[in-house]
Amino acid sequence: MNVIKTCRKSERGVDRSGRTAARILSLVLCGVMCLALLLTAAACGKAVTDDGNVNETGDQKGDGLKVGQIKVEPAEADIGIWYSVWYTYNDDYRNNIKSNIWLNWDIQYEPLLPDGSFGYYDSLDEEVIYFHLKELSEAGVDFIIMDQTNIIDTEGGFINDRALKMAQCIKKWNDEGNRPIKYCSAIGKIQWDHNGKAIEDEAVTLYNRYLKKDFGDAYYMLDGKPLLIIYGDGGEQLWADYLAEGGRTKYTDQFTLRWADNQSTPGYYGWAYDKGTKQDGEVMVVMPGWDNRKGHTPVPRDNGRWYKDSWKQVFTAKTKPKIIVINSFNEYAENTGVFTAKTDLYGDDPADMYWNMTKEYIKIFREGGIFDGN
């Protein structure tokens, strides 16, 4: 206001013929001066990040945020993580997936073992399972998604044997009074059958082997029923077609069905979000990178940048998800594992880098804090 009054005073003394031009010129000059003052004030007090958030620099309001930093308010969500239950390891048999999948599949990781060394393990090993449950619990993970997507009883049932062992160990872990961990299953026979009946068939197996057995309340529930995730591109439409044709649903009705594919579909529970994390009110999937070594274009980890950007979508979502799914704890064959492991695939990335990031981001999400998006 004071600037405008000063400009009006400057009109005095101008002859009548030039008064109109002078007035216009003075108003223009006033506008320029006002704009300059506003821009200077804004520059002194605020910084705009590349995601559209306006962050205080701390110069005027004292909150200490720098450009690219995001203030995260505490929020609640169940944290789930994909878990591979199919590792076999017998060093005497190197060329058989049922005895040594690490070497048979040329998995180029050596994960952290319970004794502090790095090497291979068998998913039947209870010491390894309890070690993983301890790590998961301390990180704040609520449930695991057991990867049974390559048909539950494939190759004589070696995957199913290890999934059952995991379920048994989770029950024991919970019964001992530890912070509880729950589990659910992901199936994928529909990838090969291309018929919704495959979902009903595998639901029969899961119902009889897991729900009818006494595993306590360890199965993860969603909408009042055990969660069952179906993996396969186009699976949801195949299931809709099956229902439209009057397909049997006696056993699938016992579960809450959710979906996973490789299309980065919002609201799905995985798998490879190669187009980046998608915001959704129910579930959001984060992953560090992906390379299934089967011809698909890899998603490079880029020294943690992809993983950080995935979590950034979670932290900046206008509606926070009810569930966050991490892909994955230990899927080293497709390069999505975040648990501590040695590998030469990513240069100088420390073995525990992604697991430390995971623990930090879960803590920030739940307790609030500053997320550095730089």
C-alpha positions in Angstrom: 0.0 0.0 0.0 2.8 2.4 0.8 4.4 1.8 -2.5 1.3 2.7 -4.4 0.7 5.9 -2.4 4.3 7.1 -3.2 3.7 6.5 -6.9 0.5 8.6 -6.8 2.3 11.5 -5.2 4.7 11.6 -8.1 1.9 12.7 -10.4 1.9 16.2 -9.0 3.6 18.9 -11.1 3.0 17.2 -14.5 1.3 19.4 -17.0 -2.2 18.6 -18.2 -1.3 17.3 -21.6 1.2 14.8 -20.2 -0.8 13.7 -17.1 -2.4 10.7 -18.6 0.8 9.3 -20.0 2.6 10.0 -16.7 -0.1 8.2 -14.8 0.1 5.1 -16.9 3.9 5.1 -16.7 3.8 5.5 -12.9 1.3 2.7 -12.5 3.5 0.3 -14.6 6.5 1.2 -12.5 4.5 0.6 -9.3 3.4 -2.8 -10.6 7.0 -3.8 -11.4 8.2 -2.7 -7.9 5.4 -4.6 -6.2 6.1 -7.8 -8.2 9.8 -7.5 -7.4 9.1 -7.2 -3.7 6.8 -10.2 -3.8 9.3 -12.3 -5.7 12.1 -11.3 -3.3 9.9 -12.3 -0.3 9.0 -15.6 -1.9 12.6 -16.4 -2.7 13.7 -15.7 0.9 11.1 -17.9 2.4 10.2 -20.9 0.2 11.6 -23.5 -2.2 9.5 -25.6 -4.6 10.4 -29.2 -5.1 10.2 -31.0 -8.4 7.1 -32.9 -7.2 5.1 -29.7 -6.6 5.4 -29.6 -2.8 6.3 -26.3 -1.4 8.9 -26.7 1.4 10.1 -24.1 3.8 13.9 -23.6 3.7 13.9 -22.7 7.4 15.0 -19.1 6.8 11.7 -17.6 7.8 9.6 -20.3 9.5 12.4 -22.3 11.0 11.3 -25.9 10.1 14.7 -26.6 8.6 13.5 -28.3 5.4 15.8 -28.2 2.4 14.8 -28.4 -1.3 13.7 -31.9 -2.1 12.9 -32.8 1.5 9.4 -33.9 2.4 7.8 -33.7 5.9 5.9 -36.9 6.5 3.1 -37.0 9.0 2.6 -40.3 10.9 0.3 -42.8 9.1 -0.9 -46.3 9.5 -0.7 -49.2 7.0 0.0 -52.9 7.0 3.4 -53.6 5.6 3.6 -56.8 3.4 6.6 -58.2 1.6 6.9 -60.9 -1.1 8.9 -63.9 0.3 10.5 -66.6 -1.8 9.9 -70.0 -0.1 11.6 -72.1 -2.8 15.3 -72.1 -2.1 17.0 -75.5 -2.1 20.6 -76.0 -1.2 22.6 -79.2 -1.2 26.1 -78.6 -2.4 26.6 -82.2 -3.4 23.9 -81.8 -6.1 24.6 -78.8 -8.2 22.4 -79.3 -11.3 18.9 -80.0 -9.9 16.5 -77.3 -8.8 15.1 -79.6 -6.1 18.5 -79.9 -4.5 20.4 -76.7 -5.3 18.4 -73.9 -7.0 21.1 -71.3 -6.2 23.6 -72.9 -8.6 21.0 -74.3 -11.0 19.5 -70.9 -11.6 22.8 -69.1 -11.4 21.6 -66.8 -8.6 24.3 -64.2 -8.2 23.7 -63.3 -4.6 25.0 -64.5 -1.2 22.5 -63.4 1.5 23.3 -62.8 5.1 23.1 -66.0 7.2 22.2 -66.3 10.9 25.9 -66.7 12.0 26.8 -63.4 10.3 28.5 -64.9 7.3 27.2 -64.7 3.7 26.2 -67.7 1.6 23.4 -70.0 0.5 20.6 -71.6 2.5 17.7 -73.9 2.2 14.2 -72.6 2.9 13.5 -75.7 5.0 16.1 -74.6 7.5 14.3 -73.4 10.7 17.3 -71.5 11.9 17.2 -69.4 8.7 13.4 -69.0 9.0 13.5 -67.7 12.6 16.4 -65.4 11.6 14.3 -63.9 8.8 11.2 -63.6 11.1 13.3 -61.7 13.6 14.6 -59.3 10.9 11.1 -58.8 9.5 9.6 -58.2 12.9 12.2 -55.6 13.9 11.8 -53.8 10.5 8.0 -53.5 11.2 6.8 -55.9 8.5 3.3 -57.3 9.3 2.9 -60.1 6.8 4.7 -62.0 4.1 3.3 -63.1 0.7 4.6 -66.6 0.1 5.5 -66.9 -3.6 3.8 -70.1 -4.8 3.1 -68.7 -8.3 4.9 -71.4 -10.2 2.1 -74.0 -9.4 1.9 -75.1 -5.8 3.0 -78.8 -6.3 5.5 -78.2 -9.1 8.5 -80.5 -9.3 7.1 -82.9 -6.7 6.0 -80.3 -4.3 9.4 -78.9 -3.1 8.0 -75.4 -3.0 4.9 -76.5 -1.1 7.0 -78.3 1.5 8.9 -75.1 2.2 5.8 -73.0 2.3 4.3 -75.3 4.9 7.5 -75.2 6.9 7.3 -71.4 6.9 3.6 -71.5 8.1 4.5 -73.8 10.9 7.4 -71.6 12.0 5.3 -68.5 11.9 2.7 -70.1 14.2 5.5 -71.1 16.6 7.1 -67.6 16.4 3.7 -66.0 17.2 2.9 -68.5 20.0 6.2 -67.7 21.7 5.0 -64.1 22.3 7.1 -62.4 19.6 5.8 -59.5 17.6 3.4 -61.4 15.3 4.0 -62.0 11.6 1.3 -63.2 9.3 1.4 -64.8 5.9 -0.7 -65.3 2.8 -0.2 -67.1 -0.5 0.3 -66.0 -4.1 -0.7 -68.5 -6.8 -0.2 -68.5 -10.5 -1.3 -71.6 -12.3 -3.6 -69.4 -14.4 -0.4 -68.3 -16.3 -0.4 -71.6 -18.0 -4.0 -72.8 -17.9 -5.4 -69.4 -19.1 -8.7 -70.4 -17.4 -10.3 -69.1 -14.2 -10.8 -72.7 -13.1 -7.1 -72.8 -12.3 -7.8 -70.4 -9.4 -10.5 -72.5 -7.9 -8.3 -75.6 -8.3 -5.4 -74.0 -6.3 -7.8 -72.5 -3.8 -8.9 -76.1 -3.0 -5.3 -77.0 -2.2 -4.6 -74.0 -0.1 -7.8 -74.4 1.9 -7.1 -78.0 2.8 -3.4 -77.5 3.5 -3.4 -74.2 5.3 -6.9 -73.0 6.5 -8.1 -76.4 7.7 -4.8 -77.0 9.6 -4.1 -75.4 13.0 -1.9 -72.5 12.1 -3.6 -70.3 14.7 -4.6 -66.9 13.4 -1.4 -66.5 11.4 -3.1 -66.1 8.0 -3.3 -62.5 6.9 -6.9 -61.3 6.7 -8.4 -58.7 4.3 -12.1 -57.8 4.4 -12.8 -60.6 6.9 -11.3 -63.4 4.8 -7.8 -64.8 4.2 -6.0 -62.9 1.4 -5.2 -64.8 -1.7 -3.2 -63.1 -4.5 -3.4 -64.4 -8.1 -0.5 -63.7 -10.3 -0.8 -63.6 -14.1 -1.3 -61.0 -16.8 -5.0 -60.8 -17.6 -5.9 -63.0 -14.7 -8.7 -60.8 -13.3 -10.5 -60.8 -16.7 -10.1 -64.6 -17.0 -11.7 -65.0 -13.6 -14.5 -62.7 -14.6 -15.1 -64.8 -17.7 -15.1 -67.9 -15.6 -17.7 -66.5 -13.3 -19.9 -65.3 -16.2 -19.9 -68.9 -17.5 -21.1 -70.2 -14.1 -17.8 -71.5 -12.9 -17.5 -73.2 -9.5 -16.3 -70.9 -6.6 -16.8 -73.0 -3.5 -13.2 -72.7 -2.3 -12.3 -69.3 -3.8 -15.3 -68.0 -1.8 -13.3 -68.7 1.4 -10.7 -66.1 0.4 -10.5 -62.4 -0.5 -9.0 -62.4 -4.0 -6.5 -59.8 -5.1 -4.3 -59.6 -8.2 -0.8 -59.2 -9.5 0.7 -58.8 -12.9 3.6 -57.2 -14.8 1.6 -54.2 -16.1 2.2 -51.8 -13.2 -1.6 -51.9 -12.6 -2.8 -49.5 -9.8 -4.4 -51.4 -6.9 -2.6 -54.7 -7.7 -0.2 -56.4 -5.2 2.7 -56.8 -7.6 4.7 -58.0 -9.4 7.1 -55.9 -11.5 6.1 -52.2 -11.4 8.5 -51.3 -14.2 6.6 -48.1 -14.9 7.0 -47.0 -11.3 4.9 -47.1 -8.1 1.3 -46.3 -8.7 -0.8 -44.5 -6.1 -3.8 -46.3 -4.8 -6.0 -46.1 -1.7 -5.8 -49.8 -0.8 -2.3 -50.9 -1.8 0.9 -49.4 -3.2 3.9 -51.5 -4.3 7.5 -50.5 -3.9 10.5 -52.3 -5.3 14.3 -51.6 -5.6 14.6 -52.7 -9.3 13.9 -55.8 -11.4 15.6 -58.0 -13.8 14.1 -61.5 -14.5 16.9 -62.3 -17.0 14.4 -63.6 -19.5 14.4 -60.9 -22.1 12.3 -58.2 -20.4 13.8 -54.7 -20.1 15.4 -54.5 -16.7 14.6 -51.9 -14.2 18.0 -50.7 -12.9 18.5 -50.0 -9.2 20.6 -46.9 -10.0 22.3 -46.9 -6.6 18.9 -46.9 -4.7 17.3 -44.2 -6.8 14.4 -46.4 -8.1 13.6 -47.6 -4.6 13.7 -44.1 -3.2 11.4 -42.8 -5.9 9.0 -45.7 -5.2 8.7 -44.7 -1.6 8.4 -41.1 -2.5 5.2 -41.9 -4.3 4.0 -43.4 -1.0 5.0 -40.4 1.1 3.5 -37.9 -1.3 0.2 -39.7 -1.9 -2.8 -37.5 -1.1 -4.6 -40.6 0.2 -2.2 -42.9 2.1 -2.6 -46.6 1.2 -4.0 -49.1 3.7 -1.3 -51.6 2.7 2.2 -51.2 1.4 3.7 -54.2 -0.4 7.5 -54.5 -0.9 8.8 -56.5 -3.8 10.6 -58.4 -2.3 12.5 -59.7 0.7 14.6 -62.4 -1.0 13.6 -62.9 -4.6 17.2 -62.8 -5.8 16.6 -64.7 -9.0 14.7 -61.7 -10.4 16.8 -59.1 -8.6 14.1 -57.6 -6.4 15.4 -58.7 -3.0 16.0 -56.0 -0.4 17.4 -58.2 2.4 21.1 -57.9 3.1 23.1 -59.8 0.5 26.4 -59.6 -1.3 26.4 -59.3 -5.1 28.6 -57.9 -7.8 25.6 -56.9 -9.9 25.3 -53.4 -8.5 28.8 -52.1 -8.2 29.5 -50.4 -4.9 26.1 -50.8 -3.3 26.7 -52.0 0.3 25.2 -55.4 1.1 22.8 -53.9 3.7 21.9 -50.7 1.8 18.4 -51.7 0.7 17.5 -53.4 3.9 18.5 -50.3 5.9 16.5 -48.1 3.5 13.5 -50.4 4.0 13.7 -50.1 7.8 14.2 -46.3 7.6 11.2 -45.7 5.3 8.9 -47.9 7.3 9.8 -46.0 10.4 9.3 -42.6 8.7 5.9 -43.7 7.3 4.6 -44.8 10.7 6.3 -42.3 13.0 6.6 -39.3 10.7 9.8 -37.5 9.9 11.8 -36.1 7.1 12.2 -38.0 3.8 15.1 -36.8 1.7 13.9 -37.2 -1.9 17.1 -35.9 -3.4 
